[in-house]
Amino acid sequence: MTLRIAMAQLDMLVGDITKNTQSVIDAACKARDEEHADVVVFPELTLTGYPPEDLLLRPSLDPRIESALAKILADVRDIHVIIGYPRRIDGELFNCAGVIYQGKMLVEYAKQKLPNFLVFDDKRYFSAGLDAGIVEIKGVKVGLSICEDIWHPEPVAQAKVAGAELILNLNASPYHIEKMGEREALLHKRATEVSLPIVYVNYMGAQDELVYEGGSFAVNAKGEKVMQAPWFEAGLYCLDMIVDDSQRNKVEPVAGIIAPALDVEASVYQAMVLGLRDYIEKNCFKGIVLGLSGGIDSALSLAVAVDAIGADRVQAVMMPYTYTSSISLHDAEEEANLLGVKYSVLPIESMVSAFTDVLAPEFEGYAKDATEENLQARTRGVVLMAISNKKGLMVLTTGNKSEMAVGYATLYGDMVGGYSVLKDVFKTLVFKLCRYRNTLGYVIPERVITRPPSAELAPDQKDEDSLPSYDILDDILRMYIEEDQSAEAILATKKFDRETVYRVLRLVDVNEYKRRQSPTGVRITARGFGRDRRYPITNGWHIGE
């Protein structure tokens, strides 16, 4: 006998329970009628979308969930629907997985392991479940688990003791660069511990800074991967299980499609595109406007914007000033033409002069410094926000993680905007991503990639006049931000001098106030600026202690 399982790797809208419910019904019916599936499995908290955050505290949540479940119970027949949702039971809210069949709720399982680290806040909202969830489908005893449960041995072991012959794991596991390999290693370990096949169904889509890349997959009882759904593609992906009562391990998954693996640059780029696309579409922006400087960061940001929503919805604006080079003007125009976007050149010299004229009495007696440079950046921010207001376009900022880390950006200037695709991308990775994008089609001029980076706010200015080389800077930042290493631990690597390390770490610490005011952006590392890293702005912590 064959048990056919459809993995519903879908993109939901957080908070739109009515629309999400209809998407579930439509997908379940498609899985039944077109894929001939016996079971359709949806990810964690599908009905609310993920993560619902403090929407879980709204008093109207409970009736909305009950109404949604009632509609699924009434509208779907002849297929087992396994779905994630929040539900209040005896006054406590649980993160649940329910099994619906022929108008009945057969089993309801509550998530046992509640993550409360990095981007996860489960303990803020949910109570932990205690019991295994086992349901029999076509003679197979199926054990349920939800996301974090699979990272611990106890829930799966408990399901095995309760008679489970197959584990279905519902997930909303966000993307970061190493995550794909971590999941595969995890399921190998967990499956071999209990000698059971495991099906891992993951959420797909983006919510603010978090990206969920799908990549649902299955392993057999030996922990060998037998099926891999595509990454960054919504859809129904099916897996067949052979059920043989004469065998000791009677459930054996049939080898299915194995989607090709993605290298780092490909996965990061797709995460950036998906994150931006969902942010624009789900927030109903007409399109995007960004400042195109002729530099590498804005060039990459423009390419991502076009790949996310199409060239016809993107406007690039070059805003030259006295220090803008002819090379930058030429390269920006070439980028815009290669990508086919609307392109405007709006010189800002007269606007900056107007600001400096008004401020002249206040500046009298003071030497020129970064203030005048910041005025240029803030003038550009004013221009972009005016276009945004008038045309209903969202301003896409173009600063990268290296700059945001050390405050090499102007508050209310180049930091102005609604979203950033490079917020969690170190400068060294920006170069690699540009080269990757050009393998898909040449859109970023070679000179933009190879010339020394410059903000062009002063004569002959280069980034490395103010910062260490990006190779050195990014190495230090990775160890401090992503690995939480101390100054002395970084120095112990003997790769950097003491003055550079202490200077970089101090810049990171004192610029927390800037980062708090920066727009949200795609998270691509295990420790991004945002939900992952929460440091007090006002504090007396000293780096050397």
Secondary structure, DSSP 8 states (H G I E B T S, - for coil): -EEEEEEEE----TT-HHHHHHHHHHHHHHHHHTS--SEEE--TTTTT-S--GGGGG-TTHHHHHHHHHHHHHHH--SSEEEEEEEEEETTEEEEEEEEEETTEEEEEEE------STT--HHHH-----S--EEEETTEEEEEEEGGGGGSHHHHHHHHHTT-SEEEEEE-----TTHHHHHHHHHHHHHHHHT--EEEEE-EEEETTEEEEB--EEE-TTS-EEEE--BS--EEEEEEEEE-TTSSS-EEE----B-----HHHHHHHHHHHHHHHHHHHTT--EEEEE--SSHHHHHHHHHHHHHH-GGGEEEEE---TT--HHHHHHHHHHHHHHT-EEEE---HHHHHHHHHHHHHHHTT----HHHHHHHHHHHHHHHHHHHHHHTEEEEE---HHHHHHT-S-TTTTT-SSEESSTT--HHHHHHHHHHHHHSS--S-HHHHHS-----SSTT--GGGTS--HHHHHHHHIIIIIS---HHHHHTTTSS-HHHHHHHHHHHHHTHHHHHTS--B---SSS-SSSS----SS----TT-
